[in-house]
């Protein structure tokens, strides 16, 4: 179980267990649950609504399988209690093949409104416009950043970017074409920044942020806050971004994905030595670091393991999903009295099959 610190941590544990009971009741109630989980429950010899009382009890479901999210019918994931709402479908990542799909109704708005509360207004001013320098198309990120900008009173300007094309170019060895495509994306960004003076904030992946800063000065462009996420987020890049690229702008690294939402960064302090430390959006999602060979067992603090994700919202229930990432388990802190993760990176045992492209 994810450790929770002190009395505040105990309060959170009680809140988490209550949230688990509420979500299990919702997803397994014939009136409100989704067809997928209602069918799943019929094959069990136990009743989730009666037997799941705490977060630890979610272990009874076993591990959520990657393949369940590939292909349709996607409506089997829509809870009956939300069936009258407009439904979005988002695809994960930029890999090729049949993508994992996740339905969404309000979660992407809720997740980014919660994230908005962690952004300092001094650097991400209310009313400022944003540049979204990341993947477009069927990915949640584009709409989520757009909503973040709108929620903060601004407008989001976007570029066209297809990460699957980038990955194909890399696999074909067409590195020159890949660089041309990256330049095409950066040219779009520079054109937008030069044309719209009210853009003060932006989202970018690490590779695209570096490529943009090779072309223009963020300071001269008026950028005061950068929200950045992607698999290339390392302590080395963190230091490089803060010391070389930002020119005084605020750097907000994040760890997020379509299945979880957003884990927020612990504010920078020198003693962390540019480690990137994230805390999940409790109780809507939890990240744990588990033993890769025994993924029901949480590793000790400071130890390395595979990232295990649990998502608990009204529109999406995903217990015990093994991510393709690894990290170190991080102690709770004053601001977030529950476990975090340090220096998330691609899971080393899978690296040979992972091509990250523009991320």
Phi, psi and omega in degrees: 000143173300127180284147178234136191270133169061196180296319178300321177296320178295321176299319179293323179298317178295321178294320179296313180298320178295320179295319177301312180299319180296316182290322179293319177300317181295310187283342181246007174277127182303338180280329189238342188287168178272150178307322182300309185285330176293320176293320179301317183294329180297335182270357181270154174260020176215161184255111181304324184293336180263328190258345179265107182245336183228169177301321181298330182295343179296342176302335183298338180283348188074201184262137176291132187264131177313313188293340179299334184265000181264122179086181187249189359284131187290339181292348177293346178268351183279117178299142179301328180291348180238013188295340180271001182269151173297136185247133171261156168233130180242145177256148181274148167053196182235017182282164181266181186088185179290117184284157169285135180243144177227128176285153177211147180235298179235348188304319184294330176286314181300313182303317184279337171290322175295318178298322180304325181294342181268354183271129179289126183298335180300324184255337176241073190296140175297138181090348178284152176272163185236153168249127178259098182255075183200188185295144178247206178071226189276017184264144183297329190304319183299308181293326182293314178294323177299316178294321177303314178299314181295319179299328180266010174089012182245188179237141180258127173261133187239159173247163171274128179208120178249099183294337180291328176293319178300315181296321177297317180299319180295315181297328178279355183076015182272065187291328178294318177294323178298316179296323178295320180294319178299318178298321177300318179293315181295322177301320177299316182296315181297319179300315180296314182298321181288334185269343187229103187287341184276001177284112180246342187232156178204156165253142173206154168279159182305313182297320182286327176298314179297318180295322178295317183290342173288338182263320185221162173269125178301321181297315179293332178279352177087013180281126181246344180215134180234123174259123191227137178207153180153166185290343179276009180283103181239164175303324179297315179292322178304311179298314180301316181296311184293317186275332187245318191269325191288326182053042177097349177288157180278136181250117182244091177286144179222159174237114182211162172203173185297331185275338185250312194114225185233128168264130186268155182277147169289129180308143186298130169225141186304326184293344176281352174055043177065011170301148179257112186246126183241149174234133184286163182277071178304142356266012184290331177205149177230143174243132176231155179250118188241160175294122184301330181270347181217071193290005170271354184251124177285138178281169178284165178299135181085349180275154181268142176197184180274145180281129177242129187246140171231125179246132187225079175234169182296330181265348183210122179242118184218090181276132166059062177259126180275114180284166176267035180235158170232163183192176170260145177284132185247141177297152170301160176228177186300318183286326182231096187278044175214168184301146171239187176230148183240132173054060177296137181206165179303138181300121190301328182287346181253356191303327183297336183255004184252122174244121190264342176061239186275001181277000000 
